[in-house]
Structure formats: C-alpha cells, structure tokens
Amino acid sequence: MGANVDISPVTIEQIPLTQDRRYEFRDVFGNDNSVELELGIGKGRFLIQQAQARPDVNFVGVEWAGRYYRLVAERAARRGLENLRVLRDDAAHFIRDTVGNDCIHGLHVYFPDPWPKARHIKRRLVQPWFAREAARVLIDGGVVKLATDHPDYALQMEEVFNSDADFEQIFRAIGDEAPEGVTNWEVKFRAEGRTIHKFEYRRKPRQSA
Ligand SMILES: C[S@@+](CC[C@H](N)C(=O)[O-])C[C@H]1O[C@@H](n2cnc3c(N)ncnc32)[C@H](O)[C@@H]1O
C-alpha cells in the first residue's frame, strides 16, 4: 500500500560517523522555527499528532528499526507534513555526533528500551552521558520529557537527571497521577494495567561569560 508514497520530502539522511558534520535544522526545514526531537518514535503516533497540532514547530523523529522508520515516513508523507522529518539512525549517535549546541527546544524520550537484563543495562539510552548531551543541545529553558513503564529504568531516569546540575525537575507523576499521553506504547501499556512513570526536566540558563 505504501509502495507508491514518495518519502523523500519527510526524511533526512543519517550523517555517518566518518563525517564530522552536524545538522543545520534551518536548512533542513527552510525556516527558523523551534525544533523538537523524539528519540525512538516507534509507529510515530506522538510525532505525527504533535506535528499536525503544532505547525509552527519543527519535529525530527529518530528511529533505528527500518520498518517503523518507513511506516512513520509514509504516514507523514501521505499527510503532507512539512514540519516533520524522520531519520533512521541510532539515537545515541544522532544526539552525540550530529546535533549542534544550544539549538533544540524540546527532547522527547518515551518508553525507551529498558534492557532489563543486568548485563545489558549499559545499553540504556538514559545515562549520565545522555543528560550531558541533552544539556548541550537544548536551549536555555528547553525541556526533556521522559516516560517509562519499567520501575528500575524510572529510578535511573530520575537519578541521572536529578544529579545533573544543568537540569531542574519540573514534573513528576507515577501511576494514576500520570496524565495520559499519546504514544503507541503508552496506549498498550495502560491497557495492560502497567504503572507509567513520567518526568520532565528543564535546562537551566547557561551562565553568561
Ligand atoms: C518501546 S518502543 C517505544 C516507541 C514510542 N516512543 C512509543 O512510546 O510508542 C522503543 C522504540 O525505540 C526504538 N529504538 C530502540 N533502540 C534505538 C536506538 N538505539 N536508536 C533509535 N531508536 C531505537 C525501537 O525500535 C522502538 O521503536
């Protein structure tokens, strides 16, 4: 069904590790609107809903799984969304090596893979290095929003961002307190009766030199 959809207007190419280059989002979108990133978009429900609801904001969604990347790109292309781009990349490589300083208004990380086995925990995305990168790419006052259904990962998310001097927690909700979101996995997890943990952190203003 999607075979005839041209996804080129809504996709951007990965910048390989071999290239020392970062995205210029002004050139990508052809305007100076603020930019928000979602890492691990899955089937893209949140990203597409946001891009439709907020046409004055540019959204970039990063997804490693080719199947999901293509699915979301086709949905975005069919809707003619000009303020959305999908990228197939590893979220860690993307944020660390290809996003510039002080240029992102919002960072969304919803239900990242929890890697529950002890020997795999180091693969989790939200770690101290990730908070450092988030602080680097976000503008002053920019916000990171996180959600998980995994209690141990929830502890880790809070520990990581509470320990980073550049962030202050502005929202915390667990279980029934957590407002309903619109990601595909949240819908699934809520239907299964799982406890949802949600956190938001604001990047503190940089000290002027
Ligand atoms: C549990 S799903 C959550 C998807 C979506 N955020 C949601 O809430 O519906 C995790 C997503 O992250 C993607 N993912 C896992 N590792 C990734 C990585 N290193 N870089 C980018 N995406 C990744 C998976 O393919 C999957 O789509």
The ligand as an SDF file (V2000), in Angstrom:
LIG
                    3D

 27 29  0  0  0  0  0  0  0  0999 V2000
    9.2800    0.5500   23.3370 C   0  0  0  0  0  0  0  0  0  0  0  0
    9.3340    1.3660   21.8140 S   0  0  0  0  0  0  0  0  0  0  0  0
    8.6020    2.9630   22.1690 C   0  0  0  0  0  0  0  0  0  0  0  0
    8.1940    3.6950   20.9270 C   0  0  0  0  0  0  0  0  0  0  0  0
    7.4990    5.0520   21.1440 C   0  0  0  0  0  0  0  0  0  0  0  0
    8.3690    6.0040   21.8030 N   0  0  0  0  0  0  0  0  0  0  0  0
    6.2290    4.8810   21.9280 C   0  0  0  0  0  0  0  0  0  0  0  0
    6.2030    5.2580   23.1110 O   0  0  0  0  0  0  0  0  0  0  0  0
    5.2510    4.3580   21.3490 O   0  0  0  0  0  0  0  0  0  0  0  0
   11.0720    1.7960   21.6660 C   0  0  0  0  0  0  0  0  0  0  0  0
   11.4290    2.3040   20.2940 C   0  0  0  0  0  0  0  0  0  0  0  0
   12.7890    2.7290   20.2770 O   0  0  0  0  0  0  0  0  0  0  0  0
   13.4170    2.2110   19.1160 C   0  0  0  0  0  0  0  0  0  0  0  0
   14.8600    2.1130   19.4000 N   0  0  0  0  0  0  0  0  0  0  0  0
   15.4860    1.1900   20.1620 C   0  0  0  0  0  0  0  0  0  0  0  0
   16.7930    1.4220   20.2140 N   0  0  0  0  0  0  0  0  0  0  0  0
   17.0170    2.5320   19.4610 C   0  0  0  0  0  0  0  0  0  0  0  0
   18.1760    3.2740   19.1340 C   0  0  0  0  0  0  0  0  0  0  0  0
   19.3840    2.9280   19.5850 N   0  0  0  0  0  0  0  0  0  0  0  0
   18.0400    4.3630   18.3590 N   0  0  0  0  0  0  0  0  0  0  0  0
   16.8180    4.7360   17.8870 C   0  0  0  0  0  0  0  0  0  0  0  0
   15.6840    4.0680   18.1710 N   0  0  0  0  0  0  0  0  0  0  0  0
   15.7800    2.9780   18.9400 C   0  0  0  0  0  0  0  0  0  0  0  0
   12.7460    0.8810   18.8900 C   0  0  0  0  0  0  0  0  0  0  0  0
   12.9070    0.4070   17.5660 O   0  0  0  0  0  0  0  0  0  0  0  0
   11.3050    1.2250   19.2270 C   0  0  0  0  0  0  0  0  0  0  0  0
   10.6220    1.7660   18.1220 O   0  0  0  0  0  0  0  0  0  0  0  0
  1  2  1  0
  2  3  1  0
  2 10  1  0
  3  4  1  0
  4  5  1  0
  5  6  1  0
  5  7  1  0
  7  8  2  0
  7  9  1  0
 10 11  1  0
 11 12  1  0
 11 26  1  0
 12 13  1  0
 13 14  1  0
 13 24  1  0
 14 15  1  0
 14 23  1  0
 15 16  2  0
 16 17  1  0
 17 18  1  0
 17 23  2  0
 18 19  1  0
 18 20  2  0
 20 21  1  0
 21 22  2  0
 22 23  1  0
 24 25  1  0
 24 26  1  0
 26 27  1  0
M  CHG  2   2   1   9  -1
M  END
$$$$
